[in-house]
């Protein structure tokens, strides 16, 4: 039997535990990598998922307290607009449209970042004015940079509706990451953004996804942008994770 | 007189949710709240926490209706998958921190009324599916049932199950694999619930 077949068989044996959610993170990664290239195993996963889809019905039926409906409707009343009815950001590959559309958001994003930074420093009022002026100039440079480019930030499939893009500005060695349609992380979890170089991952910040599924993050990586292969967003149990252990939500290529 | 939403199929109701029609959500709630709540109770073991999971699952279905694609699965499958993730997250969080004892209005809990609409409107398919999966599980040896339930309802990995049951990891993997294979055989090709 070939090495390839051995690997296939080893992964196929993990599929029952994969669909039941009983694998360790390294095993999940191995299965998901294999699934990308193996239609047989993808079909097997689909079939076994049809089995797991019935497991919830094993629960003993229980009547629902009427209070739950009241509270749900009150929550919806407070935030009534479903995502699909909102105007979506243009596709990340529509470069010119994208850049034009994000210009206003960039201003808000950079101002927001400066605002956070200022909270950490001494709160001097004159800094706010300076920062606002600087951020406006930064946005202009960002959007107008002749060497800048946009790359797609693609969903891994865990959040199928998520889409986004990254504006990279090698001149200033900075990047602006924007997403739409990403559900808020589970309570207690955070979306951590990693710059990836080979097998190394560098935590460059937390993506602050709001109830509207949108977020922006300004990234100032420690090394030259060109030295990285990509960007990955994972869901982690805390913002200060040293290594990615959680589910990969979105990825982008940086190098060519 | 407008359309009686209760006559509409799930995908049509999801479309109406996308358009912001809360009444469509209510009809889906009537159909599936009981299944979702029962499932959540089974995982988190606490009615109050299960209510939170129930609300959050429907809230997400409302907010993310635009992402639901009927071609990729049925609405209840999607909703139950959201519920599973939320409920397993809850029990994992609970392992990391003490049980809460806050902000619960005990009087409100005690006088909690049952949502009879959700009881009555639950789809006939739900009880049929209950019977099918119970019958299928009953064909498995208890040890295989146990590992599948520990993984799916308690969010344990194979290694954690092996440690809990004090059994070799290989034994747990075999039981899980054989159990799932048998369930697949017994249940046969599935129509989407």
Interface residues (C-beta under 8 A of the other chain):
Chain A: X13 X16 X17 X19 X20 X21 X22 X23 X24 X47 X48 X50 X51 X52 X53 X54 X55 X56 X57 X58 X59 X60 X61 X62 X63 X64 X65 X66 X67 X68 X69 X71 X72 X73 X75 X76 X79 X80 X81 X82 X83 X84 X85 X159 X160 X161 X181 X183 X186 X187 X188 X189 X211 X213
Chain B: X17 X18 X19 X20 X22 X25 X26 X29 X33 X34 X35 X37 X38 X39 X41 X42 X47 X51 X54 X55 X58 X59 X60 X62 X63 X64 X65 X66 X67 X69 X72 X73 X77 X80 X81 X83 X84 X85 X86 X88 X89 X90 X93 X96 X108 X112 X113 X114 X115 X116 X118 X119 X126 X127 X129 X130 X132 X133 X134 X136 X137 X148 X149 X151 X152 X153 X155 X156 X157 X158 X159 X161 X173 X176 X177 X179 X180 X181 X183 X184 X187 X189 X190 X192 X193
